[in-house]
Amino acid sequence: MTDVSKLSTIVYIDYDALYWGSKNLFNCPPDIEQVINNVKEKAVLIDIKVFADFTCKELSLEQQRLNVFTNSVFNCSHQGKNLTDFFMLDHIYRDAHQRQDVQQSVIVSG
């Protein structure tokens, strides 16, 4: 049964920023499962979208781990440029305009 007091939510994860922030501060990758559980405590999670430049060797290893949590993992490299911010914003704007089921968006970054 769905809790009607919780808003339907999409989570957008800037994994480049989250990964490197976690590695630099804690010397380990971020705990995505904990992030998801934190959102689920306060919202009805309807989608998770992860964005990063997965051409980077360290991040390419993370991509498989992220696929356990969502099928919406986007490689944001284009002609050698990291376009993560642009890809993520494009998805946020499109979802806000096209998806009637979304009541709130959460951005997770580092």
FIGU-672012 format. One record per atom (N, C-alpha, C, O): atom name; residue in one letter; y, z, x. Coordinates in steps of 0.1 Angstrom, whole numbers, plus 5000, padded with zeros to 4 digits. Layout:
<sites>
- name;resn;y;z;x
- CA;A;Y;Z;X
...
</sites>
This chain:
<sites>
- name;resn;y;z;x
- N;M;4988;5000;5008
- CA;M;5000;5000;5000
- C;M;5013;5000;5009
- O;M;5013;5007;5019
- N;T;5022;4992;5005
- CA;T;5034;4990;5013
- C;T;5045;5001;5009
- O;T;5047;5003;4997
- N;D;5051;5007;5018
- CA;D;5062;5017;5016
- C;D;5074;5009;5012
- O;D;5080;5002;5021
- N;V;5079;5010;5000
- CA;V;5091;5002;4995
- C;V;5104;5007;5002
- O;V;5114;5000;5001
- N;S;5103;5019;5008
- CA;S;5116;5024;5014
- C;S;5117;5018;5028
- O;S;5128;5019;5034
- N;K;5107;5011;5033
- CA;K;5108;5005;5046
- C;K;5112;4991;5045
- O;K;5107;4984;5036
- N;L;5120;4986;5054
- CA;L;5125;4972;5053
- C;L;5115;4963;5060
- O;L;5109;4966;5070
- N;S;5114;4951;5055
- CA;S;5106;4940;5061
- C;S;5113;4935;5073
- O;S;5125;4932;5073
- N;T;5106;4935;5085
- CA;T;5112;4934;5098
- C;T;5105;4924;5107
- O;T;5093;4923;5107
- N;I;5113;4916;5113
- CA;I;5109;4908;5124
- C;I;5114;4914;5137
- O;I;5125;4918;5138
- N;V;5105;4915;5147
- CA;V;5109;4920;5160
- C;V;5110;4908;5170
- O;V;5100;4900;5171
- N;Y;5121;4907;5177
- CA;Y;5123;4897;5187
- C;Y;5124;4904;5201
- O;Y;5132;4913;5203
- N;I;5115;4900;5210
- CA;I;5114;4907;5222
- C;I;5118;4898;5234
- O;I;5112;4887;5236
- N;D;5129;4902;5240
- CA;D;5133;4895;5253
- C;D;5125;4900;5264
- O;D;5129;4910;5271
- N;Y;5113;4894;5266
- CA;Y;5104;4900;5275
- C;Y;5108;4899;5290
- O;Y;5104;4907;5298
- N;D;5116;4889;5293
- CA;D;5121;4888;5307
- C;D;5129;4901;5310
- O;D;5125;4908;5320
- N;A;5138;4905;5302
- CA;A;5146;4917;5304
- C;A;5138;4929;5303
- O;A;5139;4938;5311
- N;L;5129;4930;5293
- CA;L;5121;4942;5291
- C;L;5111;4944;5303
- O;L;5110;4955;5308
- N;Y;5105;4933;5307
- CA;Y;5095;4934;5318
- C;Y;5102;4939;5331
- O;Y;5097;4948;5337
- N;W;5112;4932;5335
- CA;W;5119;4935;5348
- C;W;5126;4949;5347
- O;W;5126;4956;5357
- N;G;5131;4952;5336
- CA;G;5137;4966;5335
- C;G;5127;4977;5336
- O;G;5129;4986;5343
- N;S;5115;4975;5330
- CA;S;5104;4985;5331
- C;S;5099;4985;5345
- O;S;5096;4996;5350
- N;K;5097;4973;5351
- CA;K;5091;4973;5365
- C;K;5101;4980;5374
- O;K;5097;4987;5383
- N;N;5114;4977;5373
- CA;N;5124;4983;5382
- C;N;5126;4998;5380
- O;N;5127;5005;5390
- N;L;5125;5003;5368
- CA;L;5127;5017;5365
- C;L;5114;5025;5366
- O;L;5115;5036;5372
- N;F;5103;5020;5362
- CA;F;5091;5028;5361
- C;F;5079;5022;5369
- O;F;5069;5028;5370
- N;N;5081;5011;5375
- CA;N;5071;5004;5384
- C;N;5059;5001;5376
- O;N;5048;5002;5381
- N;C;5060;4997;5363
- CA;C;5049;4993;5355
- C;C;5054;4984;5344
- O;C;5066;4984;5340
- N;P;5045;4976;5338
- CA;P;5050;4967;5327
- C;P;5053;4975;5315
- O;P;5048;4987;5313
- N;P;5060;4970;5305
- CA;P;5063;4977;5293
- C;P;5051;4979;5284
- O;P;5042;4971;5285
- N;D;5051;4990;5277
- CA;D;5041;4993;5267
- C;D;5044;4987;5254
- O;D;5050;4993;5245
- N;I;5040;4974;5252
- CA;I;5043;4967;5240
- C;I;5036;4974;5228
- O;I;5042;4974;5217
- N;E;5025;4979;5229
- CA;E;5018;4985;5218
- C;E;5026;4997;5213
- O;E;5027;4999;5201
- N;Q;5032;5005;5222
- CA;Q;5041;5016;5218
- C;Q;5053;5011;5211
- O;Q;5058;5017;5201
- N;V;5059;5000;5216
- CA;V;5071;4994;5209
- C;V;5067;4991;5195
- O;V;5075;4994;5186
- N;I;5056;4984;5193
- CA;I;5052;4979;5180
- C;I;5049;4992;5171
- O;I;5054;4992;5159
- N;N;5043;5002;5176
- CA;N;5040;5014;5168
- C;N;5053;5021;5164
- O;N;5054;5026;5153
- N;N;5063;5021;5173
- CA;N;5076;5027;5169
- C;N;5082;5020;5158
- O;N;5088;5026;5149
- N;V;5082;5007;5158
- CA;V;5088;4999;5147
- C;V;5080;5001;5134
- O;V;5086;5003;5124
- N;K;5067;5001;5135
- CA;K;5059;5003;5123
- C;K;5061;5017;5116
- O;K;5059;5018;5104
- N;E;5065;5027;5124
- CA;E;5068;5040;5118
- C;E;5080;5039;5109
- O;E;5081;5047;5099
- N;K;5089;5030;5111
- CA;K;5102;5030;5104
- C;K;5104;5017;5095
- O;K;5113;5017;5087
- N;A;5095;5007;5097
- CA;A;5097;4994;5090
- C;A;5083;4988;5087
- O;A;5073;4992;5092
- N;V;5084;4978;5078
- CA;V;5072;4970;5076
- C;V;5073;4958;5085
- O;V;5082;4949;5083
- N;L;5064;4957;5095
- CA;L;5065;4947;5105
- C;L;5058;4934;5099
- O;L;5046;4934;5096
- N;I;5066;4923;5098
- CA;I;5061;4911;5093
- C;I;5059;4900;5103
- O;I;5052;4890;5101
- N;D;5065;4902;5115
- CA;D;5064;4892;5125
- C;D;5069;4898;5139
- O;D;5078;4906;5139
- N;I;5063;4893;5150
- CA;I;5068;4897;5163
- C;I;5069;4884;5171
- O;I;5060;4875;5171
- N;K;5080;4882;5177
- CA;K;5082;4870;5185
- C;K;5086;4874;5199
- O;K;5096;4882;5201
- N;V;5079;4868;5209
- CA;V;5082;4872;5223
- C;V;5087;4860;5231
- O;V;5081;4849;5229
- N;F;5097;4862;5238
- CA;F;5104;4851;5246
- C;F;5105;4855;5260
- O;F;5109;4866;5264
- N;A;5101;4846;5269
- CA;A;5103;4848;5284
- C;A;5101;4835;5291
- O;A;5096;4825;5285
- N;D;5105;4835;5304
- CA;D;5102;4823;5312
- C;D;5088;4826;5319
- O;D;5088;4833;5329
- N;F;5078;4822;5313
- CA;F;5064;4825;5317
- C;F;5060;4816;5329
- O;F;5048;4817;5333
- N;T;5069;4808;5335
- CA;T;5065;4800;5347
- C;T;5066;4809;5359
- O;T;5060;4806;5369
- N;C;5073;4821;5358
- CA;C;5073;4831;5368
- C;C;5059;4837;5370
- O;C;5052;4840;5360
- N;K;5054;4838;5382
- CA;K;5040;4842;5384
- C;K;5036;4855;5377
- O;K;5026;4856;5370
- N;E;5044;4865;5379
- CA;E;5042;4879;5373
- C;E;5041;4878;5358
- O;E;5033;4884;5352
- N;L;5051;4871;5352
- CA;L;5051;4870;5338
- C;L;5040;4861;5332
- O;L;5036;4864;5321
- N;S;5036;4851;5340
- CA;S;5025;4843;5335
- C;S;5012;4851;5332
- O;S;5004;4848;5323
- N;L;5010;4862;5340
- CA;L;4999;4871;5339
- C;L;5001;4879;5326
- O;L;4991;4883;5320
- N;E;5013;4882;5322
- CA;E;5016;4890;5310
- C;E;5014;4882;5297
- O;E;5011;4888;5287
- N;Q;5015;4869;5298
- CA;Q;5014;4861;5286
- C;Q;5001;4863;5278
- O;Q;5001;4864;5266
- N;Q;4990;4864;5285
- CA;Q;4977;4866;5279
- C;Q;4976;4880;5272
- O;Q;4971;4881;5261
- N;R;4982;4890;5278
- CA;R;4982;4903;5273
- C;R;4990;4903;5260
- O;R;4987;4910;5250
- N;L;5001;4896;5260
- CA;L;5010;4896;5248
- C;L;5004;4889;5236
- O;L;5007;4892;5225
- N;N;4995;4879;5239
- CA;N;4988;4872;5228
- C;N;4979;4880;5220
- O;N;4975;4876;5209
- N;V;4976;4892;5225
- CA;V;4968;4902;5217
- C;V;4976;4907;5205
- O;V;4970;4910;5195
- N;F;4989;4908;5207
- CA;F;4998;4914;5197
- C;F;5004;4903;5187
- O;F;5008;4907;5176
- N;T;5006;4891;5192
- CA;T;5012;4881;5184
- C;T;5009;4867;5189
- O;T;5006;4865;5201
- N;N;5008;4857;5180
- CA;N;5007;4843;5183
- C;N;5020;4837;5186
- O;N;5020;4825;5190
- N;S;5031;4844;5184
- CA;S;5044;4838;5186
- C;S;5050;4842;5200
- O;S;5059;4850;5201
- N;V;5044;4837;5210
- CA;V;5048;4839;5224
- C;V;5054;4826;5229
- O;V;5047;4816;5230
- N;F;5067;4826;5233
- CA;F;5074;4814;5236
- C;F;5078;4813;5251
- O;F;5084;4822;5256
- N;N;5074;4802;5258
- CA;N;5078;4800;5271
- C;N;5091;4793;5271
- O;N;5093;4782;5265
- N;C;5101;4800;5277
- CA;C;5115;4795;5275
- C;C;5121;4789;5288
- O;C;5133;4789;5290
- N;S;5112;4783;5296
- CA;S;5116;4776;5308
- C;S;5118;4761;5304
- O;S;5110;4755;5297
- N;H;5129;4755;5309
- CA;H;5131;4741;5306
- C;H;5138;4735;5319
- O;H;5149;4739;5322
- N;Q;5131;4726;5325
- CA;Q;5136;4719;5337
- C;Q;5141;4729;5347
- O;Q;5152;4728;5353
- N;G;5133;4740;5350
- CA;G;5136;4750;5360
- C;G;5147;4760;5356
- O;G;5150;4768;5364
- N;K;5151;4760;5344
- CA;K;5161;4770;5339
- C;K;5155;4779;5329
- O;K;5147;4776;5321
- N;N;5159;4792;5330
- CA;N;5154;4802;5321
- C;N;5164;4802;5309
- O;N;5175;4806;5310
- N;L;5159;4798;5297
- CA;L;5167;4797;5285
- C;L;5162;4807;5275
- O;L;5164;4805;5263
- N;T;5157;4818;5279
- CA;T;5152;4829;5270
- C;T;5162;4833;5259
- O;T;5159;4833;5247
- N;D;5174;4836;5263
- CA;D;5185;4840;5254
- C;D;5187;4829;5243
- O;D;5189;4833;5232
- N;F;5188;4817;5247
- CA;F;5191;4806;5238
- C;F;5179;4804;5228
- O;F;5181;4803;5216
- N;F;5167;4804;5233
- CA;F;5155;4803;5224
- C;F;5154;4814;5214
- O;F;5152;4812;5202
- N;M;5157;4826;5219
- CA;M;5155;4838;5210
- C;M;5166;4838;5200
- O;M;5164;4840;5188
- N;L;5179;4835;5204
- CA;L;5190;4834;5194
- C;L;5187;4823;5184
- O;L;5190;4825;5172
- N;D;5182;4812;5188
- CA;D;5179;4801;5179
- C;D;5169;4806;5168
- O;D;5171;4803;5156
- N;H;5158;4813;5172
- CA;H;5149;4818;5163
- C;H;5155;4828;5153
- O;H;5152;4829;5141
- N;I;5163;4837;5159
- CA;I;5170;4847;5150
- C;I;5178;4840;5139
- O;I;5177;4844;5128
- N;Y;5186;4831;5143
- CA;Y;5195;4824;5134
- C;Y;5187;4816;5123
- O;Y;5190;4817;5111
- N;R;5176;4809;5128
- CA;R;5168;4802;5118
- C;R;5161;4811;5109
- O;R;5161;4808;5097
- N;D;5155;4822;5114
- CA;D;5148;4831;5105
- C;D;5158;4837;5095
- O;D;5155;4839;5083
- N;A;5170;4841;5099
- CA;A;5180;4847;5090
- C;A;5184;4837;5079
- O;A;5186;4841;5068
- N;H;5184;4825;5083
- CA;H;5188;4814;5073
- C;H;5177;4810;5064
- O;H;5179;4807;5052
- N;Q;5165;4809;5069
- CA;Q;5154;4803;5062
- C;Q;5143;4812;5056
- O;Q;5137;4809;5046
- N;R;5142;4824;5061
- CA;R;5132;4833;5056
- C;R;5138;4844;5047
- O;R;5146;4852;5051
- N;Q;5134;4843;5035
- CA;Q;5138;4852;5024
- C;Q;5131;4866;5025
- O;Q;5136;4876;5019
- N;D;5120;4866;5032
- CA;D;5112;4879;5033
- C;D;5117;4888;5043
- O;D;5113;4900;5044
- N;V;5127;4884;5051
- CA;V;5132;4893;5062
- C;V;5144;4901;5057
- O;V;5154;4895;5052
- N;Q;5143;4914;5059
- CA;Q;5153;4923;5055
- C;Q;5161;4928;5067
- O;Q;5173;4932;5066
- N;Q;5154;4929;5078
- CA;Q;5161;4933;5091
- C;Q;5155;4927;5103
- O;Q;5143;4923;5103
- N;S;5162;4925;5113
- CA;S;5157;4920;5126
- C;S;5160;4931;5137
- O;S;5170;4938;5137
- N;V;5150;4933;5145
- CA;V;5151;4942;5157
- C;V;5149;4934;5169
- O;V;5140;4926;5171
- N;I;5159;4936;5178
- CA;I;5159;4930;5192
- C;I;5154;4940;5202
- O;I;5161;4951;5203
- N;V;5144;4937;5210
- CA;V;5139;4946;5220
- C;V;5142;4939;5233
- O;V;5138;4928;5236
- N;S;5149;4946;5242
- CA;S;5153;4940;5255
- C;S;5152;4952;5265
- O;S;5149;4963;5262
- N;G;5155;4948;5278
- CA;G;5154;4958;5289
- C;G;5167;4964;5293
- O;G;5168;4972;5302
</sites>
